[in-house]
Amino acid sequence: MNLRFLAAAVLAVPLLAFAQAAKDKPAAKPAAAREGSIATVNGVPVPRARADFMLQMQLARGAADNEQTRIQIRDELVNREVIVQEAQKAGMAKNAEVQAQLDLARQEIIVGVFLRDWVRKNPITDADVQKEYDHARSQTGEREYRARHILVETEEQANGLIAELKKGGRFEDLAKKNSKDTGSAERGGDLDWNVPSAYDKMFSDAMVKLEKGRVTEAPVRTRFGYHIIQLDDSRPIKFPALAEIKPRIQQQLVQGKVGELIKGLRAKAKIE
């Protein structure tokens, strides 16, 4: 789930309009406005809170906090208010599609604010990250393997292919012709580099016992069928340092916690 503040998606409109205006004429200081507002448009105040929120969004994108930025934000919000008033005169605010979009935008903003606040109150700790890192490292192991396989339906078929290999048959050719794993069959059974945990345990247990260039003497049965496995090579794994992948681990843990939160909320809700 995307945990970014969803309000940004609603209000993150490029400031092209006022950027162009800034090029066309020298910046001028805004006129005095009512208390709590930065301007009025046909008697309608433009709230200062709206400008403050847009300023925070622009600062997050790298804008400078200076008078020029604030003038540009004021001009943009005035432009929006002018257009909104004109749209209301045309009756667009009552349009069913507009109402549906406003309702969806409101929901997204509330969801985004709630999740951001929940994540802030339920942070991922360094201990959580370390635990996940250690688990991933233990699951990965010390070596990765490049193997080929031929997958068939029956043990009889597998034994027949092993016999052909012993007579000098080429593994790649037999894989292309016989393997029901069509993805790897096109590559002569090549499964590329992978860690043992990427495979069914029966498969990986047999694979890691092979010497380089050797083929399993007997078919290996998994839930997919019967395999003949050839080990092409193996090599040590260079596992990345914690600092390199810490942000990714944090993101994954946040997503997992939010997923559990939503699952729990759904379990308590009456959904028909």
LONUPA-801047 format. One record per residue (C-alpha): residue in one letter; x negated, y, z. Coordinates in nm, 3 decimals. Layout:
<recs>
REC  type       xx       yy       zz
REC     A        X        Y        Z
...
</recs>
This chain:
<recs>
REC  type       xx       yy       zz
REC     M    0.000    0.000    0.000
REC     N   -0.124    0.349   -0.082
REC     L   -0.171    0.538    0.244
REC     R   -0.253    0.879    0.098
REC     F   -0.037    1.162    0.218
REC     L    0.250    1.126   -0.028
REC     A    0.351    1.487   -0.003
REC     A    0.040    1.566   -0.204
REC     A    0.186    1.375   -0.496
REC     V    0.489    1.601   -0.487
REC     L    0.314    1.934   -0.440
REC     A   -0.020    1.869   -0.609
REC     V    0.059    2.077   -0.918
REC     P   -0.250    2.214   -1.097
REC     L   -0.280    2.583   -1.028
REC     L   -0.311    2.662   -1.398
REC     A   -0.048    2.932   -1.399
REC     F   -0.207    3.153   -1.140
REC     A   -0.558    3.061   -1.256
REC     Q   -0.472    3.208   -1.596
REC     A   -0.313    3.510   -1.432
REC     A   -0.633    3.568   -1.240
REC     K   -0.823    3.583   -1.569
REC     D   -0.575    3.819   -1.730
REC     K   -0.577    4.087   -1.457
REC     P   -0.783    4.185   -1.152
REC     A   -0.666    4.031   -0.826
REC     A   -0.450    4.259   -0.615
REC     K   -0.366    4.227   -0.250
REC     P   -0.010    4.110   -0.188
REC     A    0.248    4.364   -0.074
REC     A    0.364    4.362    0.284
REC     A    0.608    4.077    0.346
REC     R    0.866    3.995    0.608
REC     E    0.766    3.836    0.935
REC     G    0.698    3.465    0.877
REC     S    0.689    3.498    0.500
REC     I    0.429    3.594    0.242
REC     A    0.670    3.757   -0.003
REC     T    1.037    3.793   -0.092
REC     V    1.189    3.720   -0.431
REC     N    1.529    3.880   -0.491
REC     G    1.570    3.894   -0.116
REC     V    1.470    3.531   -0.059
REC     P    1.163    3.493    0.167
REC     V    0.875    3.267    0.064
REC     P    0.776    3.099    0.394
REC     R    0.422    3.146    0.521
REC     A    0.424    2.781    0.631
REC     R    0.460    2.679    0.266
REC     A    0.155    2.885    0.171
REC     D   -0.044    2.746    0.465
REC     F    0.037    2.392    0.357
REC     M   -0.066    2.457   -0.004
REC     L   -0.387    2.620    0.120
REC     Q   -0.475    2.307    0.318
REC     M   -0.417    2.096    0.007
REC     Q   -0.646    2.318   -0.201
REC     L   -0.916    2.319    0.066
REC     A   -0.904    1.938    0.070
REC     R   -0.978    1.950   -0.304
REC     G   -1.280    2.172   -0.251
REC     A   -1.133    2.521   -0.298
REC     A   -1.288    2.808   -0.104
REC     D   -1.095    2.957    0.186
REC     N   -1.107    3.320    0.077
REC     E   -0.881    3.609   -0.017
REC     Q   -0.883    3.514   -0.386
REC     T   -0.751    3.163   -0.313
REC     R   -0.478    3.299   -0.087
REC     I   -0.370    3.553   -0.350
REC     Q   -0.355    3.279   -0.612
REC     I   -0.144    3.060   -0.383
REC     R    0.094    3.350   -0.315
REC     D    0.131    3.416   -0.689
REC     E    0.196    3.048   -0.758
REC     L    0.463    3.023   -0.489
REC     V    0.629    3.342   -0.614
REC     N    0.630    3.198   -0.966
REC     R    0.793    2.882   -0.836
REC     E    1.058    3.074   -0.644
REC     V    1.143    3.279   -0.953
REC     I    1.186    2.962   -1.159
REC     V    1.384    2.783   -0.887
REC     Q    1.626    3.073   -0.858
REC     E    1.676    3.073   -1.234
REC     A    1.727    2.696   -1.233
REC     Q    1.987    2.728   -0.958
REC     K    2.175    2.988   -1.160
REC     A    2.184    2.735   -1.444
REC     G    2.334    2.476   -1.208
REC     M    2.038    2.240   -1.227
REC     A    2.028    2.188   -0.849
REC     K    2.360    2.004   -0.876
REC     N    2.237    1.778   -1.157
REC     A    2.258    1.410   -1.053
REC     E    1.908    1.331   -1.180
REC     V    1.762    1.628   -0.992
REC     Q    1.940    1.521   -0.674
REC     A    1.806    1.167   -0.711
REC     Q    1.449    1.294   -0.759
REC     L    1.478    1.528   -0.461
REC     D    1.605    1.244   -0.246
REC     L    1.319    1.019   -0.356
REC     A    1.062    1.295   -0.300
REC     R    1.200    1.358    0.051
REC     Q    1.180    0.987    0.130
REC     E    0.822    0.960    0.001
REC     I    0.712    1.258    0.208
REC     I    0.866    1.120    0.528
REC     V    0.716    0.775    0.464
REC     G    0.374    0.925    0.394
REC     V    0.374    1.142    0.706
REC     F    0.495    0.855    0.924
REC     L    0.232    0.611    0.797
REC     R   -0.049    0.863    0.823
REC     D    0.049    0.939    1.182
REC     W    0.082    0.569    1.266
REC     V   -0.262    0.492    1.123
REC     R   -0.408    0.783    1.323
REC     K   -0.258    0.642    1.642
REC     N   -0.363    0.284    1.558
REC     P   -0.716    0.331    1.419
REC     I   -0.947    0.066    1.283
REC     T   -1.242    0.037    1.521
REC     D   -1.606   -0.032    1.439
REC     A   -1.561   -0.365    1.619
REC     D   -1.276   -0.453    1.380
REC     V   -1.495   -0.373    1.082
REC     Q   -1.789   -0.572    1.220
REC     K   -1.567   -0.874    1.286
REC     E   -1.428   -0.868    0.932
REC     Y   -1.777   -0.825    0.787
REC     D   -1.912   -1.121    0.985
REC     H   -1.616   -1.334    0.880
REC     A   -1.663   -1.247    0.512
REC     R   -2.033   -1.322    0.535
REC     S   -1.973   -1.661    0.698
REC     Q   -1.713   -1.749    0.433
REC     T   -1.948   -1.652    0.154
REC     G   -2.237   -1.870    0.266
REC     E   -2.600   -1.842    0.164
REC     R   -2.588   -1.959   -0.199
REC     E   -2.371   -1.926   -0.506
REC     Y   -2.334   -2.183   -0.781
REC     R   -2.281   -2.195   -1.155
REC     A   -2.091   -2.508   -1.249
REC     R   -1.891   -2.658   -1.534
REC     H   -1.597   -2.891   -1.507
REC     I   -1.359   -3.099   -1.710
REC     L   -1.009   -3.127   -1.563
REC     V   -0.781   -3.414   -1.664
REC     E   -0.456   -3.568   -1.540
REC     T   -0.565   -3.920   -1.446
REC     E   -0.859   -4.095   -1.286
REC     E   -0.872   -4.330   -1.585
REC     Q   -0.925   -4.036   -1.822
REC     A   -1.195   -3.896   -1.596
REC     N   -1.382   -4.226   -1.577
REC     G   -1.367   -4.257   -1.955
REC     L   -1.525   -3.912   -1.997
REC     I   -1.798   -3.992   -1.742
REC     A   -1.877   -4.303   -1.947
REC     E   -1.904   -4.088   -2.262
REC     L   -2.141   -3.852   -2.085
REC     K   -2.364   -4.142   -1.981
REC     K   -2.378   -4.248   -2.346
REC     G   -2.512   -3.907   -2.442
REC     G   -2.196   -3.704   -2.498
REC     R   -2.232   -3.326   -2.458
REC     F   -2.049   -3.190   -2.156
REC     E   -1.951   -2.869   -2.338
REC     D   -1.796   -3.055   -2.630
REC     L   -1.600   -3.293   -2.409
REC     A   -1.472   -3.002   -2.199
REC     K   -1.350   -2.811   -2.504
REC     K   -1.173   -3.118   -2.635
REC     N   -1.027   -3.268   -2.316
REC     S   -1.004   -3.023   -2.025
REC     K   -0.656   -2.903   -1.933
REC     D   -0.814   -2.594   -1.773
REC     T   -0.781   -2.401   -2.096
REC     G   -0.957   -2.091   -1.963
REC     S   -1.286   -2.264   -1.891
REC     A   -1.246   -2.523   -2.167
REC     E   -1.304   -2.252   -2.429
REC     R   -1.643   -2.189   -2.264
REC     G   -1.742   -2.553   -2.249
REC     G   -1.609   -2.585   -1.894
REC     D   -1.820   -2.295   -1.763
REC     L   -1.688   -2.154   -1.432
REC     D   -1.951   -1.878   -1.406
REC     W   -2.117   -1.788   -1.074
REC     N   -1.906   -1.843   -0.763
REC     V   -1.940   -1.917   -0.394
REC     P   -1.816   -2.258   -0.272
REC     S   -1.521   -2.103   -0.086
REC     A   -1.377   -1.991   -0.420
REC     Y   -1.290   -2.354   -0.501
REC     D   -1.078   -2.631   -0.358
REC     K   -1.274   -2.788   -0.069
REC     M   -1.296   -3.129   -0.234
REC     F   -1.436   -2.963   -0.545
REC     S   -1.690   -2.746   -0.361
REC     D   -1.805   -3.031   -0.136
REC     A   -1.891   -3.239   -0.442
REC     M   -2.046   -2.946   -0.629
REC     V   -2.293   -2.842   -0.357
REC     K   -2.426   -3.198   -0.328
REC     L   -2.529   -3.208   -0.694
REC     E   -2.882   -3.146   -0.814
REC     K   -2.933   -2.894   -1.091
REC     G   -2.827   -3.038   -1.427
REC     R   -2.654   -3.342   -1.277
REC     V   -2.292   -3.458   -1.314
REC     T   -2.066   -3.618   -1.054
REC     E   -2.086   -3.998   -1.071
REC     A   -1.716   -4.036   -0.989
REC     P   -1.408   -3.821   -1.053
REC     V   -1.329   -3.556   -0.790
REC     R   -0.961   -3.537   -0.705
REC     T   -0.796   -3.209   -0.605
REC     R   -0.437   -3.085   -0.614
REC     F   -0.499   -2.981   -0.975
REC     G   -0.600   -3.324   -1.102
REC     Y   -0.930   -3.508   -1.158
REC     H   -1.255   -3.320   -1.220
REC     I   -1.588   -3.409   -1.368
REC     I   -1.837   -3.150   -1.240
REC     Q   -2.177   -3.049   -1.374
REC     L   -2.403   -2.815   -1.175
REC     D   -2.593   -2.579   -1.406
REC     D   -2.775   -2.375   -1.139
REC     S   -2.764   -2.221   -0.790
REC     R   -2.925   -1.918   -0.630
REC     P   -2.942   -1.732   -0.297
REC     I   -2.678   -1.468   -0.235
REC     K   -2.781   -1.112   -0.157
REC     F   -2.497   -1.008    0.071
REC     P   -2.443   -0.628    0.085
REC     A   -2.527   -0.442    0.404
REC     L   -2.238   -0.337    0.626
REC     A   -2.296    0.032    0.551
REC     E   -2.247   -0.031    0.178
REC     I   -1.902   -0.186    0.210
REC     K   -1.773   -0.039    0.537
REC     P   -1.526    0.203    0.369
REC     R   -1.381   -0.081    0.161
REC     I   -1.344   -0.304    0.466
REC     Q   -1.175   -0.021    0.657
REC     Q   -0.930    0.034    0.372
REC     Q   -0.847   -0.336    0.354
REC     L   -0.791   -0.354    0.729
REC     V   -0.566   -0.047    0.722
REC     Q   -0.363   -0.196    0.441
REC     G   -0.332   -0.519    0.636
REC     K   -0.216   -0.342    0.953
REC     V    0.037   -0.133    0.762
REC     G    0.161   -0.447    0.589
REC     E    0.217   -0.611    0.927
REC     L    0.394   -0.298    1.052
REC     I    0.635   -0.301    0.758
REC     K    0.689   -0.674    0.795
REC     G    0.780   -0.624    1.160
REC     L    1.015   -0.335    1.084
REC     R    1.189   -0.539    0.815
REC     A    1.228   -0.830    1.056
REC     K    1.411   -0.604    1.304
REC     A    1.626   -0.436    1.041
REC     K    1.965   -0.559    0.925
REC     I    1.916   -0.595    0.550
REC     E    2.212   -0.714    0.341
</recs>
